[in-house]
Amino acid sequence: MKKITKIMSSMSVGLLLGSSSLCVFAAGGPVGITANMMSIDVTHNGQPMQIMRNQDNNNMVIDAFAKTSRPCPVFCIQPMKFAPGIETLGELEIIDHIVRMQNGENILVVDSRTPDWVKRGTIPGAVNVPFTKLTPSKGATTEIIMQVMMDQFGVKLVGDADEFTVDEAIVAGNVNEVFDYADAKTLALFCNGMWCGQSPASMATLLKFGYPAEKIKWFRGGMQTWEVLGFNTVKP
């Protein structure tokens, strides 16, 4: 978190005033991310923008995330820790991963939701990789999962392994013989919140395919807590 603080402590709050429709103070004063951080400059789909909180002190959470009682199953509360080795992130930590990703580190912040949800707004800087592309029960084949991991996550195949070889390796429990994860990205996944199973479904598949747990991070609060805290979102 020192990196974020260092980046933001040099920014002037005064420069932010009037630069965005979010920067209209209602009663009470400015709404920072932390005491030393008002906003963060990021790039989303090639366009510069900022991550910041809504400056209207009377702002309310949008209806999509005001609902408290979704039926379980399917919308059951997720555990705080998904699996051994996978770190659970909070809001400041996911922002830190976005900053580090934008600064060139081998990180990918992944919105695991389906496109219909992403159209309602996502976290600036995040890349959409729908959980349906990584979940066999939703139609994702081994070939599709392999393609996502190689094209977007930086995973490499060992030798001339194909989907049949991979399936055999998964059954035999020796996926390290077909995948090279040395240069794989650290993934920070999220979905709609602590009641959402989309990013957990993606993580379950990644673990099954041998993705190193230490290279998987989980923003459990997802869009629910992002919206509750008044952070801005961006639409595709």
N, C-alpha and C positions, 0 to 999 in steps of 0.2 A: 504493500500500500504506500510505501515511501515514494514510489515512482509517480503515482497519481498526485500525491500532495506536492511534490516538487514541481510537477508540470503546472498544477493549477494555482499554486501560491503566487506565481509570477503574473497571473492574469488579473486585470483590473475589473472589479465589479462594475465600475462606471462604464466601461466599454460595452458591457452587456445590455445596459439600459437602452431600450429603443431598438435593439437589434433583432428582436423577435417578438411575436405576439404574446409569447409566454411571459415576457419581461414587463408586465404591467402590474405593479404592486397594488394589491387591495390593502385593507387595513392590516397593520402588523409588521410589515417590512419584508425584506427579501427572503427567499426560501433557497438555501444552499443545499448542496449534496452533503457536504461536511462544513465545519466552521471555516475551513480554508479553501473550499472548492465550490465554485458557483456552477461551472459547466465544463464540458470536455468537447474538444473539436474532434470529430470523426468523419469518416467517409462511408457513405452507404450507396451501393450501386454506382460508384464513381462520382457521387455528388457530395460536396462538403456540407456538413450540418453539425449541430451541437447536441449533446446529451445534457439535459437539465431538467429541473423540476418545475411544475406549473407554479407561477408566481402569484396566482390568485389565492389568497389565504382562505377564501370561501369555496374553493373548488371541491367538487364531490367526485367520488369514483364513478366510472361509467357503468351503465346497467349490466353490461356483459360480465362484469366482475363484482357486482353487488350481491349476486345470488349466493346464499349461504348453504343451501341444502339440496345438492344434486344427488340423485339416487345412487346408492352403493349396494351392489355393483351396478354400474361399471365405474362410477366416479368415487372410488374409495380413497381415503387418505393414505398418502405414501409415507413410508418410514423416513426418518431423518437421514439415515445412512442406507444407501441402496445396496452396496456390496462391499466386501473388504477391499481396501486399496483405492476405492473411488472417493474423492474428496467432495463434500457438499459445500457449495458456495452460497454466500449471501450477496446482497446487492452491490456492495463496494467491491467485493471480489470479482463479480462478473464484469463490472466496469473496468477493473484492473486488467482482466483478460482481454477486453476489447481494446484498451490502450496498447497493451503489449502486442496484440495481433496487428494493430495498425502501424506499430513501430517495426514490424518485420519479423517478430518472433514466430516460431513454427506452431502457431495456435489457430484454431478455428472455432468461433462462437457459433453454435448451431441451433437454429430454431427448428425443433423436431415436429412442429405441428403441420397439419394438412393445409394446403393453400387457401382454403376457404377461411380458416382462422387467421392466417397471415395477412390476408387482405384487410382485416380489421385493424391491423397495426402490429408492428414488431419492434424489437429493440434495435436502435440504430447501429449499424455495423454487423448485425447478425446475418448469417447465410442460411437460407431455408433448405433443409434436407429432410423431407417428410418421413415420418417414421414408417410409413407404408412401403418405402423403398428399402427398408432394413428389417421388415417383419414378415417372416414366412406365412404366418396366419392371415396376413393381409395381401397375400399374393406375390411377395418378393421372393424370387428364385435365388438360388446360390449365385448364378451368373450376374443377376442384377446387384446383389449385395457386394460381390467382388468388384464390380465396375464402380460402384459408389466409393468403396474403400480405396481403390487405386486412383480414380480420377479426382476425388475431392479430399481424401484423407491422407494421401501420401504413402499408402501401403504398397509394397512391391511383392510380386510373386517370386518364389524360389524355383528356378529352372523353368520347365514347361508345364507347370501345374495348371490344370483346368478345373472346371466346376466338379467334375466327377472325382478327381483327385482330392479336391478340398472336402467334398462330402465324406469321402473315406477317411480323411485325416481327422475330421470332427468326430466321427464315430470311434475312431481308434484313440482319440485324445492326444494327437501329436500334430496340432496345427502349426507348430513352430517349424515343421518341415516343409510347409507350403507357403507360409507368409513371412516376409521380412518387415518387421516393424521398426527398424532402426531409425528411419527418417519419417515415421508416421507423425502426424500432427497431434498435439495435445488438444483434445476436443472438450469444449465447455457447452453442454447441452441443456436446453430448457424447453418447457412447453407451457401449458396454461396455469400451472401452479401445483400446490401440494396435493390436489385431488386429481391430477391429470396423469394418465398412464402412457402418454405418447413418447416422451423422452425415456422413461424407464424401459419401454419396449425396445427402443433403439439400443440402449445400453446392454440389455440382456443379449441381443444378437451379437453385438460387438464382442462381448466377453466370450460368447460361444465360439466366435471365429478367432479367438486368441488375442484380441486387441488388449494391450497391456493396461491393467486397471489404473496404474499410476498416470496414464495418459488420457484418462477419462475423468472429467469434472462434471458436477451436476448442480445447476442452479435450481434447487428444489422449489423455491417460491415462484419462479417463472413470471409470467405475465400478470398473475394475480397480485403479487406483492409489488411488482414494478408499477402497476396502475394505482394501487393503494397509496404508494408513496409519491404519486403525482409526477412520475417521470414521463417525458414525452416519448411518443412512438412515431414510427414512419410506416407509410403504406407503400407497397411495391409500385 
